[in-house]
């Protein structure tokens, strides 16, 4: 029996098809993110029909891990279109945080974190998540995430908190007006994706002290407002998965050390760890 695993964040869904003879996907594919907070059953089904152009000819066990898939109702919104489109032999829908925990910790206890478009954390006892400090999303939380980095960058530029040279370079790179930025943030769908899109720019320019400090301060807030609430962090390394953790891993590790924590694994994606877990 083959297994199909989906790891879905707010920006993209990473699909991997594997079987018991492989430790890595035999087929990989990406589609836009699937999130029941922002999409209903019909929109998700239309997305699958449009984006999943490859066909699976044999029955699979489908494991879907997604942002926003933490409650019974939200899981049901995702379950129905997945079942309709793929017709799998079996299907499981869990949160993206469970994906991180299973991928990073396998069957051992540990602290698992996501740091991509959004950020999240939990303590996992080897079987289930037993403590979780809520993320609260890009407006109230998501410290250190791509959306957080982008939000602070844009806000600091528009409020003239960064050197003029940085602002000039930003506008010459992206060609946005102030009004266009505000429209993307307050009127267009998925403003968190829009803001997280600026994280790459920040990553390419961390040699500028103001942008380096912008990233590091976000990581410091993540450790202070999230990881410090887990007593287990005193005895366990903190594991991370996600694009922001991976690409800013040196600054992340430096911030963790300064805050008194030890960083364990940092992976760009939970996919290979999830394949090991399920096989």
Secondary structure as UniProt FT lines:
FT   STRAND          2..8
FT   STRAND          12..18
FT   TURN            20..21
FT   STRAND          27..32
FT   TURN            36..38
FT   HELIX           41..51
FT   STRAND          60..66
FT   TURN            67..68
FT   HELIX           72..86
FT   STRAND          90..95
FT   HELIX           96..105
FT   TURN            106..107
FT   STRAND          110..115
FT   STRAND          119..124
FT   STRAND          129..131
FT   HELIX           137..140
FT   TURN            143..144
FT   HELIX           146..158
FT   TURN            159..160
FT   HELIX           164..174
FT   HELIX           178..186
FT   HELIX           191..196
FT   TURN            197..198
FT   HELIX           199..204
FT   TURN            205..207
FT   HELIX           209..225
FT   HELIX           227..229
FT   HELIX           231..234
FT   STRAND          238..241
FT   HELIX           243..247
FT   HELIX           249..258
FT   TURN            259..260
FT   STRAND          263..267
FT   HELIX           271..278
//
